[in-house]
Amino acid sequence: MADFVAAIDQGTTSSRFMIFDHSGSEVAREQLEHEQILPRAGWVEHNPVEIWERTRSVIASCLNRAKLHPSDIAALGITNQRETTVVWNRRTGRPYGNAIVWQDTRTDRIASALEREGKGDVIRAKAGLPPATYFAAGKVQWILENVDGVRADAERGDAVFGTVDTWVLWNLTGGVQGGIHVTDVTNASRTMLMDLRTLDWDDELLSFFNIPRAMLPTIRPSNAPEGYGESPKVSPLAGIPISGILGDQQAATVGQVCFTPGEAKNTYGTGNFMLLNTGTEPVRSQHGLLTTVCYQFAGQQAVYALEGSIAVTGSAVQWLRDQLHLISTAAESETLARRVADTAGVYFVPAFSGLFAPYWRSDARGAIVGLARFHNDGHIARATLESICYQSRDVVEAMTKDSGVELAVLKVDGGVTANNLCMQTQADVLGVPVIRPKVAETTALGASYAAGLAVGFWRDVEELRANWQQDARWEPQWDEATREAGYADWKRAIERTLDWAPVE
């Protein structure tokens, strides 16, 4: 068998291709950012064609840089930004417009109407999700209602929908020349259209959004020994089995080897996403979390998770860089924040797209509170890092109430974990140790694990557990009084953001 596995990691801000060896160590990577298109307040879009072109480019350049051939790769996994919605014509291969990104809030009217009409409880019971702008179904409905020609093409079977995994896979496997229209259970569970128990599209849920069933991809497990389809011979991936698909946060959970109920991880990226493995029975949240599919390996039962999804964390640091120009690189946020000892009472709630878990308030908007003439850019930078940590505590509090499990340690991964001050602050805010693994980019690793398990590159999950190694650990340094006083003020800051934006 070949010596390596690989993953496409198509994220919110970039596309990357990563190659791993049998120990789970990174061999090579290539990464390219794509444009964040912001047509108006609350709208966030990506160009699907640009995403595919960047994906194809990083595959070729990574293999070339590593001096590897497709025959050196035993299997390929795909992981992706999840709820981001693409609708395209299966005959021409052209999207009907830009992808509507998971952060986009243009569908607040649709989500609010579902609640008013009493459909919200049905969606929660079947899909495990609240009606919210976050998820894909409302985005598909919006496209059907607002983009000329899509409804008619959908009724004819020509207009098809997919989250980004489906779009990338369809192109990888030939596009208009027989591309495979498939998604996996984890991505399907983020649409508001899949029944968590049957793991299939639900006709009642489809009727709520008036979405033709023919638009939807086939739902498959998160890995497949027979693969999901083959790349054409002209592709840089020709001959490599495409045998794993996982939404990015579920992939990170697999990469952190959270295979036992009660194990949790927190990924720090554009947003933050904490998942708690709850086993083979879905646990319904009473405290603002999502019930989702964690993973399903071929021939096995689905494993479920409770998830706390936070819209803006790492992207708040990007906002300091790109909009305020306080820093020129994300890494400089730590340097700037260390110029001050603390925030001196400043709190930043980055509710740019409303608030996600556990609040689910699309009427919220960002606010910086507690400012005095004394404060400077260092205080703003430090408050930005603290906002990441306090939002994570909100999720931990809800997770403890739902599961009854007290967090003993937090496994972390993602780009923000390179910020040592932020990770120390996270330990301080939570009051538990925070641990980063040697491979911090566990999203791509998890997709590789799923793909490799399918083809026998790894025998079982215990072999994957043996790969996990600690890289860094942060112990709490704040006393309990400081911790609780800071969290109380954070909650007051949250209140200041509510009832700001009108919701139809």
Disulfide bonds with the S-S distance in Angstrom:
none
